[in-house]
Amino acid sequence: MSELVVDETPMVDEIDVLRARQYDLLAAVLGRPPSLDLIEALRGLEGGDSPLGRAHAALARAAANAGLHAVDRDYFDLFIGVGRGKILPYASYYLTGFLNERPLARVREDLMTLGIERDPALSEPEDHIAILFDVMAGLAAGRFPAPPGGDRQFFDRHLKPWAGRLFSDIEASAATPFYRAVGALGRAFVSIETEAFAMDA
């Protein structure tokens, strides 16, 4: 969602590259309605026997049958709405019940510490799920300079307490198979990240 200026990418572990791609994928479908090119790319996702593999396969099937207008409308109803969407995908709202609260301030503090600058073209507050996933993608891929374990710290502070609930809400509230599959994929991925970071702690 965001365009952030960063240093050259260092060598990173293959698993971290795959993690970054997963964060990038979810940020892309949560930050704006997907383009036809993105939907076509998602049709090529390969599945597997793991929970994440099955979620990928389900998203590929949903993308294969997705109508662009229906998906665009579902995105609008979920996240924008007339007045407000069904879901407010912000850390502040999920953690306090209100927008622009202390969780947003904490995100801004940590972004400043990491040297990550907000793209002035962005209209959303930095605690929007797509922006947080953009940051996690950059940390996992080494696109942003951070101390060892910086991605785990950012995840634990800004995503672990609420992102799983958000994806469950998306899965339950979406009108299209496409966004139901996005919700299921995000829920599975956040669960995997939570467990992996807990083992590394």
Secondary structure, 3 states (H helix, E strand, C coil): CCCCCCCCCCCCCHHHHHHHHHHHHHHHHHHCCCCHHHHHHHCCCCCCCCHHHHHHHHHHHHHHCCCHHHHHHHHHHHHHCCCCCCCCCEHHHHHHCCCCCHHHHHHHHHHHHHCCCCCCCCCCCCCEHHHHHHHHHHHHHCCCCCCCCHHHHHHHHHCCCCHHHHHHHHHHHCCCHHHHHHHHHHHHHHHHHHHHHHHHC
